[in-house]
Each structure stands twice: as structure tokens, then as C-alpha cells.
């Protein structure tokens, strides 16, 4: 399965990666590559927990246009 993730740096320079389609699924790393590898494990763990609890594996995400 493929998931869209967001990538950002916090105030300490740590890379933070989040999977918007799985609420609460966040990971981090000292480098962008490390953070991206770590989020793969986080996604797998979140999917397992959601499955065990009978929850939908993902929630719907959608892009919207905002005129600025």
C-alpha cells in the first residue's frame, strides 16, 4: 500500500513525518531519510492497531482549493 505523508522540521531541526489518512500516525528522525523510514514502521503499527480494534484502516482525505 502507498500512503501520502507530510514532511516538516520542528524548531529543533528534527524531521517530522505524518500520515494524514491515519489519525495520530506520526514519526520523526534526525534526517529526512530516517524519518521516512521510521514512518513506514509507524504506519504498519497504526494499521495493525486499527485492524485489531475493528476501526477503518484509513480516513478519507481530499484536496481543496483555497484562493489567496
N, C-alpha and C positions, 0 to 999 in steps of 0.2 A: 504494500500500500504506500502511496505517496501522500505527504501532507505539506501544506503551506505553513511556513514558520516565519515569525518576525525576529529580526536580529537587531540588538541595540547594545550600547555600552552604558554602564552605570557611572556614577560620579567617581568611583574608584578605578575605573578602567576595565572592570570585569565585563566580559561579553555575556549578555543575557538573551536567551532564545526562548520563545513562547510559541505554542501551537494553538492558534485561536479556535480551531474547531474542537478542541478538547479542553473544557474549562479546568483551570488550575494546572495545566501541563506546562511547566516552566523548568528550564535548566540553565546552567551557566558554565563558563570556563575561562581560563586565563587568556586563551587565544580564541579567535573566531572558529577555527577548525575544531578545537577541543570542545567548544560549546555546541557546535553542530553534531559532533559525535555523541556528546552526552545527552542531547535532546532525543536522540534515537532510542536510548535506553529508557528515558522518561516517558516517551510516547508508548513504548511497549508495555511498561508498567501501568500506565494510566488505562490503556485499553484492557489489560487483564483485570484490573480492579473494577472497571465499569462493567465488564462482562460478568464477573462473579456476582455483582450486585444487581444484575438484570437491567442495567441502565443502557440507553442508547450509546453506542460507541463514540459517536461524534454529534455535534450540534450543527445546525445549518449556519453557514457563513455566506455573506454576499457582499459584493462591492456596490457602493452607491456613489453617485456623482454629487459633489458639492461645488457650487460656483462661488469662487472667492474673488 
